[in-house]
Amino acid sequence: MGGRRVLRLRRQHRLLRDRLEATSAMVAAVEKEMEARQMGISLTPEERFEVFGDWLPEEYAAEAEERWGDTEVWAQSQRRTAAMTKEDWLRVKAETDDLEGRFAAALAAGTPADDPGPMDVAEEHRQHITRWFYDCPPGMHAGLGEMYVADERFTAYYERIAPGLAQYVSTAVRANAARQGG
């Protein structure tokens, strides 16, 4: 009798562990959804994957809020992103992909980053941020350009597109800011 009881307990234990794993996965999914909504991204998980792929912006939400949460820029970005639809996010992604592609093409062509063409793309990048997220004057954009090479996550993002692109975009953004008087 003891052997059957042990088998039953093991089976019950396995079922409980499986249930615990499923519950933990559901808790994690709900937490990610709460973080995304806190950031103002009101997309379903499927829509977020369609727009962002494997990149999850909510993973950086706490850090961003800690750094900028008490600024008007943060509040403005939160308001704007909260109002964005899936179609808006897809437009943002398409515009971003286009800008990054043009930066990469200029880099591949050997055009210096501080030439007028790449600086024009940098200005479009600045306007893109202003249009979709927050007012981004040239001086602030220059600070972002510095962050593209100072923060390894930004550097890795650009380097996956093309080797050397992080420094190239940083230089173009900073040159454009200087041209704009920022």
PEFEN-V798363 format. One record per backbone hydrogen bond with DSSP energy under -0.5 kcal/mol. NH is the residue of the N-H (numbers start at 0). CO is the residue of the C=O. Records with the same first field share a line. If there is no record, write none. Layout:
NH->CO, CO
//
This chain:
4->0
5->1
6->2
7->3
8->4
9->5
10->6
11->7
12->8
13->9
14->10
15->11
16->12
17->13
18->14
19->15
20->16
21->17
22->18
23->19
24->20
25->21
26->22
27->23
28->24
29->25
30->26
31->27
32->28
33->29
34->30
35->31
36->32
37->33
38->34
39->36
40->35
41->39
42->40
47->43
48->44
49->45
50->46
51->47
52->48
54->51
56->54
58->55
59->56
60->57
61->57
63->59
64->60
65->61
66->62
67->63
68->64
70->67
73->67
74->70
75->71
76->72
77->73
78->74
79->75
80->76
81->77
82->78, 79
83->80
88->84
89->85
90->86
91->87
92->88
93->89
94->90
95->91
96->92
97->93
98->94
99->95
100->96
101->97
102->98
103->99
104->100
105->101
106->102
107->103
108->104
109->106
110->105
114->111
118->114
119->115
120->116
121->117
122->118
123->119
124->120
125->121
126->122
127->123
128->124
129->125
130->126
131->127
132->128
133->128
136->134
139->136
140->136
141->137
142->138
143->139
144->140
145->141
146->142
147->143
148->144, 145
149->145
150->146
151->149
153->150
154->150
155->151
156->152
157->153
158->154
159->155
160->157
161->157
164->161
167->163
168->164
169->165
170->166
171->167
172->168
173->169
174->170
175->171
176->172
177->173
178->174
179->175
180->177
181->176
//
